[in-house]
Amino acid sequence: MKYVVATAGHVDHGKSTLVRALTGIEPDRWEEERRRGLTIDLGFAWTTLPSGSDVAFVDVPGHERFIPNMLAGLGPAPVVLFVVAADEGWSAQSDDHRDALSALGIEYGVLVISRADRASDGHIEDVIASARAELVGTGLATAPVVVVSAPQGRGLAELRTTLDAVLGQTPRPSTSGRVRLWVDRAFTRTGAGTVVTGTLASGTIRVGDTLELIGADGHRAVDVRGLHSEGSALTMSLPVSRVAVNLRGVGVDAVARGDALVTPGAWHSSAEADIRRVGGVPFDDVPERLVVHLGTAALPARLRPFGPDYARLTFARAVPLSHRDRVVLRNPGQRIVGGGVVLHPDPPELRRRGDSARREAALARMSDAGGAADEVARRGAVRVVELQRLGLVDDGDTAPAGVRVVDDWWVDESSCAAWIKRLRDAVVEVHEREPMSAGLSASGVPALLELPDPALLATVVADAGLASADGYLSIPGHVPDLGDAEEAMSALERRLAERPFRAPESDDLTALGLGARELAAAERTGRILRLRDGVVLLPTAPALAMRTLAALPQPFTTSEARQALGTTRRVVIPLLELLDGRGWTRRIDAGHREVVR
């Protein structure tokens, strides 16, 4: 099994010395760090624990000037070694590191009392008690304690065993989940090109994969040319592990710490998020301008409080964000002022007076583990893939109460009921206003109901119990009413019954008071057959025509058909085309047809 562990603690409390003693690897990468004895940037080392588990360490700087670097190391790490020197005890930057791991929600780790050779046993007990008190309210409140002295080798074996046990308790991440690797280094290597490193917390990366790089320059597709971890080449990398990814499709100058490699299309990229406070001072007392730390990113941001515990963050650029993400808030100086958990990575706009208060109430109802039902209720309907991108549901999650599943959509039952009522009311209103109409045109209904997608219309129509025909929606059993045109239509029917193929001229129809609207209504009720504009017969005309045409010598000409039916070319040509279309007659050449037997 592979694991990643970050260090934490005040400057010069022995974090790097401890990592060096555990792994035999020098974590300080820069000559200046080794010369000054001061960790400035992130360091990396690895070892194998007694159980055979592989653990990679991310060594973070402790000095207050390098808090951004510290947060870049802690951000993606699920486990921490919190180091407190026995001779100095809890110190200033211990507070910052504690506040960071509290904000990040890190729940697993070991409290390490270092430099035990410099303090008495009694003083060490006091340091442990003090550290315990300081860690109350964090995930390390009940973490196991190990006392060590790296130069003497004291406690190192116990620390390895204890860390082994702690790592064995951590939940295993999904190997099939979404990839999001926060970049902490980017460099070039001869023969390889651009290489980025980071902690892979979930998902699997394989050589040949195409990933999406999200950074200050926007989004771009990149190919995984190669993978390395702890000095070895891999064909795939599983979580949780440190991994170096050789990329094709991007130059090293276009990649920086804080960028992210993600599964294409699987993450919502947002420049805003609504959060709930985790520790720190109330949001009402936090500066408006902040630096927000997410993963390895440090983003200038603006905070809009909705009261003491809820707020909206607006970032300087869009980042791949998900429900339940943790952020650390730092003032423009170096101090950490608190943290937050993302409740919504794609919040609604605030436009009206009172929206802030209403949004605070809505966020207060949301839990860290929920939110899908609220999002579906807000939008009316949401595709499941979008809920997954937002981190509100995982693969295999079932729809919550009050939500119905329609194909790949989750639909709010209350919204659906409102759509159904509005649609039935609209159809009834059309029937009353236009009794001759076939009903409500279906083409305009999605806009009328403000449906998220026209694909939902069929479900709404079915649930509304409406009839659908020829692009119109109607109440079942509705028959268009000709009203004042009824007498004229009866006169037309009597005329055509006497001479079935003598279609009246347009002037005759106008004289009867039968315009296009009246004729269309009559046609929908099956009272007439319109061959083309201005050519009107009874619906029985095609069958009557076939009796006459079948008695003619076969094949017959258009002129012979016209004479036999006692009509004109204006009528016989569209009538024969109709019969051809029904397969009752067949055209042989330009001048002849025959009846299909």
LINCOR-V44005 format. One record per backbone hydrogen bond with DSSP energy under -1.0 kcal/mol. NH is the residue of the N-H (numbers start at 0). CO is the residue of the C=O. E is the energy in kcal/mol with one decimal. If there is no record, write none. Layout:
nh | co | e
NH | CO | E
NH | CO | E
//
This chain:
nh | co | e
2 | 53 | -2.2
4 | 55 | -2.9
5 | 78 | -2.6
6 | 57 | -2.2
7 | 80 | -1.9
12 | 9 | -1.2
17 | 13 | -2.0
18 | 14 | -2.2
19 | 15 | -2.6
20 | 16 | -2.2
21 | 17 | -2.2
22 | 18 | -2.0
23 | 19 | -2.6
33 | 29 | -1.8
34 | 30 | -2.6
35 | 31 | -2.5
36 | 32 | -1.5
37 | 32 | -1.4
42 | 58 | -2.4
44 | 56 | -1.6
46 | 54 | -2.2
48 | 52 | -2.7
51 | 48 | -2.5
53 | 0 | -3.4
54 | 46 | -2.5
55 | 2 | -2.6
56 | 44 | -3.4
57 | 4 | -2.6
58 | 42 | -2.8
65 | 62 | -1.8
66 | 63 | -1.2
69 | 65 | -2.3
70 | 66 | -2.8
71 | 67 | -1.7
72 | 68 | -1.4
73 | 69 | -2.5
74 | 70 | -2.7
76 | 73 | -1.2
79 | 107 | -1.5
80 | 5 | -2.7
81 | 109 | -2.4
82 | 7 | -3.3
83 | 111 | -2.7
85 | 113 | -3.3
88 | 84 | -3.0
94 | 90 | -1.0
94 | 91 | -1.0
96 | 92 | -2.4
97 | 93 | -2.6
98 | 94 | -3.0
99 | 95 | -2.2
100 | 96 | -2.4
101 | 97 | -2.2
102 | 98 | -2.4
103 | 99 | -2.3
105 | 100 | -2.1
109 | 79 | -1.9
110 | 143 | -2.6
111 | 81 | -3.1
112 | 145 | -2.5
113 | 83 | -1.7
115 | 147 | -2.3
117 | 114 | -2.0
118 | 115 | -1.3
123 | 119 | -2.4
124 | 120 | -2.0
125 | 121 | -1.7
126 | 122 | -2.3
127 | 123 | -2.5
128 | 124 | -2.3
129 | 125 | -2.5
130 | 126 | -2.8
131 | 127 | -2.7
132 | 128 | -2.1
133 | 129 | -2.1
134 | 130 | -1.8
137 | 134 | -2.0
140 | 137 | -1.5
142 | 139 | -1.3
145 | 110 | -2.4
147 | 112 | -3.0
148 | 153 | -2.2
152 | 148 | -1.6
153 | 148 | -1.2
155 | 152 | -1.2
158 | 154 | -2.6
159 | 155 | -2.4
160 | 156 | -2.2
161 | 157 | -3.0
162 | 158 | -2.9
163 | 159 | -2.2
164 | 160 | -2.0
165 | 161 | -2.4
166 | 162 | -2.8
167 | 163 | -1.8
168 | 165 | -1.3
180 | 260 | -3.0
182 | 258 | -2.8
183 | 196 | -2.7
184 | 196 | -1.1
186 | 194 | -2.6
188 | 192 | -1.7
191 | 188 | -2.7
192 | 188 | -2.5
194 | 186 | -3.1
195 | 244 | -2.2
196 | 184 | -1.9
197 | 242 | -1.6
199 | 240 | -3.1
202 | 173 | -3.2
204 | 236 | -1.9
206 | 234 | -2.6
207 | 223 | -2.6
208 | 205 | -2.2
210 | 221 | -2.8
211 | 261 | -2.7
212 | 219 | -3.2
213 | 259 | -2.7
214 | 217 | -2.3
217 | 214 | -1.9
219 | 212 | -1.4
221 | 210 | -2.6
222 | 247 | -2.6
223 | 208 | -2.9
224 | 245 | -3.2
225 | 245 | -1.3
227 | 243 | -2.2
228 | 231 | -2.3
231 | 228 | -1.6
233 | 226 | -2.5
236 | 204 | -2.9
240 | 199 | -1.4
242 | 197 | -2.3
243 | 227 | -3.4
244 | 195 | -3.4
245 | 225 | -2.6
246 | 193 | -2.6
247 | 222 | -2.6
253 | 250 | -1.7
254 | 251 | -1.4
257 | 182 | -2.3
258 | 255 | -2.2
259 | 213 | -2.2
260 | 180 | -2.5
261 | 211 | -2.7
262 | 178 | -1.8
265 | 262 | -2.0
267 | 388 | -1.4
269 | 318 | -2.5
272 | 312 | -1.9
273 | 343 | -2.6
274 | 310 | -2.7
275 | 340 | -2.2
276 | 308 | -2.8
277 | 338 | -2.5
280 | 336 | -1.6
282 | 307 | -2.6
284 | 281 | -2.0
285 | 282 | -1.4
289 | 300 | -2.7
290 | 329 | -2.8
291 | 298 | -3.1
292 | 327 | -2.9
293 | 296 | -1.8
296 | 293 | -2.6
298 | 291 | -3.2
300 | 289 | -2.6
301 | 313 | -2.1
302 | 287 | -2.6
303 | 311 | -2.8
305 | 309 | -3.6
310 | 274 | -1.8
311 | 303 | -2.4
312 | 272 | -3.2
313 | 301 | -2.2
314 | 270 | -2.8
315 | 299 | -1.8
318 | 269 | -2.2
320 | 267 | -2.9
322 | 389 | -3.0
323 | 341 | -3.1
324 | 321 | -2.0
326 | 339 | -2.6
327 | 292 | -2.0
328 | 337 | -3.0
329 | 290 | -2.5
330 | 334 | -2.3
336 | 328 | -2.4
337 | 328 | -1.1
339 | 326 | -2.2
340 | 275 | -2.1
341 | 324 | -3.0
342 | 273 | -2.4
343 | 273 | -1.8
354 | 351 | -2.0
357 | 353 | -2.1
358 | 354 | -2.7
359 | 355 | -2.3
360 | 356 | -1.9
361 | 357 | -2.0
362 | 358 | -2.6
363 | 359 | -2.1
364 | 360 | -1.0
374 | 370 | -2.2
375 | 371 | -2.4
376 | 372 | -2.5
377 | 373 | -2.3
378 | 374 | -2.1
379 | 375 | -2.3
381 | 409 | -2.4
383 | 407 | -2.3
386 | 382 | -1.7
387 | 383 | -2.2
388 | 384 | -2.0
389 | 385 | -1.9
391 | 386 | -2.4
396 | 393 | -2.1
402 | 399 | -1.6
403 | 410 | -2.9
405 | 408 | -2.2
408 | 405 | -2.2
409 | 381 | -2.8
410 | 403 | -3.2
411 | 379 | -2.7
412 | 401 | -2.6
415 | 411 | -2.5
416 | 412 | -2.4
417 | 413 | -2.0
418 | 414 | -2.4
419 | 415 | -2.4
420 | 416 | -2.2
421 | 417 | -2.4
422 | 418 | -2.4
423 | 419 | -2.6
424 | 420 | -2.6
425 | 421 | -2.0
426 | 422 | -2.4
427 | 423 | -2.6
428 | 424 | -2.3
429 | 425 | -1.9
430 | 426 | -2.3
431 | 427 | -2.2
432 | 428 | -2.4
433 | 429 | -3.1
436 | 433 | -2.1
439 | 472 | -2.6
441 | 470 | -2.5
444 | 441 | -1.2
447 | 443 | -2.0
448 | 444 | -2.8
450 | 445 | -2.4
455 | 452 | -2.0
456 | 453 | -2.0
459 | 455 | -1.9
460 | 456 | -3.0
461 | 457 | -2.4
462 | 458 | -2.5
463 | 459 | -1.9
464 | 461 | -1.1
465 | 460 | -1.8
466 | 473 | -3.2
468 | 471 | -2.3
471 | 468 | -1.7
472 | 439 | -2.7
473 | 466 | -2.4
477 | 474 | -2.2
480 | 434 | -2.3
484 | 481 | -2.4
485 | 482 | -1.8
488 | 484 | -2.3
489 | 485 | -2.1
490 | 486 | -1.8
491 | 487 | -2.0
492 | 488 | -2.3
493 | 489 | -2.1
494 | 490 | -2.0
495 | 491 | -2.4
496 | 492 | -1.8
497 | 493 | -1.3
498 | 494 | -1.8
501 | 498 | -1.7
502 | 500 | -1.0
508 | 504 | -1.9
509 | 505 | -2.3
510 | 506 | -2.2
511 | 507 | -1.6
513 | 508 | -2.7
518 | 514 | -2.6
519 | 515 | -2.3
520 | 516 | -1.8
521 | 517 | -2.3
522 | 518 | -2.5
523 | 519 | -2.1
524 | 520 | -1.2
525 | 522 | -1.6
526 | 521 | -2.6
528 | 536 | -3.4
530 | 534 | -2.0
534 | 531 | -2.5
536 | 528 | -2.7
540 | 537 | -1.9
543 | 539 | -2.1
544 | 540 | -2.7
545 | 541 | -1.8
546 | 542 | -1.3
547 | 543 | -1.3
548 | 544 | -2.7
549 | 545 | -2.2
555 | 592 | -2.6
560 | 556 | -2.1
561 | 557 | -2.5
562 | 558 | -2.4
563 | 559 | -2.4
564 | 560 | -2.1
566 | 561 | -2.0
571 | 567 | -3.1
572 | 568 | -1.7
574 | 570 | -1.9
575 | 571 | -2.8
576 | 572 | -2.1
577 | 573 | -1.9
578 | 574 | -2.2
579 | 575 | -2.5
580 | 576 | -2.3
581 | 577 | -1.8
582 | 579 | -1.2
583 | 578 | -2.2
584 | 578 | -1.2
585 | 593 | -2.7
587 | 591 | -2.4
588 | 591 | -1.3
592 | 555 | -2.4
593 | 585 | -2.1
595 | 583 | -2.6
//
